[in-house]
Amino acid sequence: MKRLLGILLVLCLFLSCAATAENAAPALEKDVIVLYTSDVHCGVDQGWGYAGLYTIKESLSASNHVFLVDDGDAIQGEPIGTMTRGEAIINIMNTVGYDIAIPGNHEFDYGMERFLELTEKANYPYISCNFNKEGEFVFDPYIIKEADGVKIAFVGVTTPMAPRSSTPRYFMNDEGKFIYGFLQDETGELLYSAVQKAVDDARAEGAQYVIVIGHLGDEAEVSPWMYSEVIANTTGIDAWLDGHSHDTEQVVMKNKNGEDVVRSACGTKLANIGALTIKTDGTISSELFGWNSRIPAPKLLNLDNEAARAVAAATDELNEALSEVVAKTSADLLINDPKARTDDGRPVRIIRRTETNLGDLCADAYLDQSGGADIAFVNGGGIRITISKGDITRNDILKVHPFGNSLTVIEVTGQQVLDALEWSVHSLPGEFGGFNQVAGITFEVDPTIESPCVMDENTMFSHVDETRERRIRNVLVKGEPLDPEKLYKLVSVDYQLLNNGDGYTMYAGANVLQESVKLDNQVLLDYITGTLGGVIGEEYAAPYGQGRIVFTSAGE
């Protein structure tokens, strides 16, 4: 009897252990590495390049489970994106083998319809737990991947700043009503709740790990939607892979319950590849694979793989597209004086000290593409080449603005406009890269008067000395006298409006209506080929422009 009881006891222990083993959560047999990119902005062959990313992915996959995800802002930022309206980037990402992506704010820069077309061309899904159309998710809020039977959830989050930092009308219906949104309430609670629900739903579906793919960033101006604010108001997130602010910070911070969350960001233009590792013992860490050489990895290492060939094919197509004639002009569009020459025979550059027909064209493009601004300023230093009379190629247009500045709209007082105009002309009769070509506004300037502008210790604009006479007078906005107390919508480059470029500090604290919407060369391209129908006519024939800036002298 004792022997029988012993056998039964052993059998019960065996069955109990078997049941426990059967109910135990799966465990990783190999490390999981989540490679991620962010804010690539069409830098297909910069830094590591997509060819370098492909090599890293293939190498790590030999002994690890590897997933590749993108944090947004991939399809805009260079001519290869502009010329193909994002499609070339999607094709390359397909070749590299992305598993998941989320939309950043610049995924919408070619219009909502175009972005949704591109997502259909992608071999990987887009996800976002807060991007919605009239309250309905546009994409799944999360997706679950498996490794050794372990479920890993990826939750997507897109910045609620998207409508402001892309083109607002892309998020509206034909009646001008916003129908697309990102849960952008003033407190942040809508976003926090959406993220928490996605995390909870993924956990309920069996996810052992939850990783957020976010495009929020750490800039204070996006509060209450900074990544740190979302993490601090949620639970259940193990790691956060972030973009938008182009930073490279590796942070471990506490969530709402005081638990650690790993946050990692990898900068921009493939200078770094982010890597999040989940080890077989469950520990989580992040690191960056950096490329610091001035020579991009694909070129220096002579990489030859599927991604390298895809980039080469796209570049060849780009070069062909750039050489295509897309417009024509009946006059030379100038940055130099059409007649004057220096003593050694070189042309005299005038774009930085007087109005020109090309300056008018560029400013008109900004006013047109802003969708409703009152005034446009374009710094002469950002207008780089003359466009000769006759046929115009895409490349001709893109070379006018080579610096990658972006259209931005702010709300300013008439007084701020007056101060900006004074600063614009403070160096006359000498050159100044911040001398603004204008649209929507006309004024007179007397360069014989000593500039009343006062600089700070860094040679930036400090203030106008009101005890001295101003150079600017008779300012009209759309034909009406400028009112110093009135609010105006001003469109220009982010370089000046947001970053104090050329010393423009008078815009500090201005209400930003649209932020870094589209690249300057895309603004000009869209205006010439779209609004003007590819024909730059007689309205731009006069070399010195249309009389928007009138020079006078004392006594006139």
Secondary structure, DSSP 4 states (H G I P E B T S, - for coil): -HHHHHHHHHHHHHHHHHHHHHHSPP--SS-EEEEEE---TT-TTSTTHHHHHHHHHHHHTTTSEEEEEE-S--S-SSHHHHHHTTHHHHHHHHHHT--EE---GGGGTT-HHHHHHHHHH-SS-BB-SS-EETTEESSBSEEEEEETTEEEEEEEEE-TTHHHHS-GGGGB-TTS-B-EE----SSSHHHHHHHHHHHHHHHHTT-SEEEEEEE--S-GGGTTS-HHHHHHT--S--EEEE-SS----EEEEE-TTS-EEEEEE--STTSEEEEEEE-TTS-EEEEEEE---SS-HHHHTT--SHHHHHHHHHHHHHHHHHTSEEEEESS-B-SEEEEEE-TTSPEEE-TTTS--HHHHHHHHHHHHHTTS-SEEEEEGGG---PBPSEEEEHHHHHHHS-S--BEEEEEEEHHHHHHHHHHHTTTTTS--TTPEEEESEEEEE-TTSPP-EEE-TTSSEEEE-TTS--SEEEEEETTEE--TTSEEEEEEEHHHHTT-GGG--TTTTPEEEE-S-SBHHHHHHHIIIIITTTEE-GGG-STTTTSSEEE--TT-
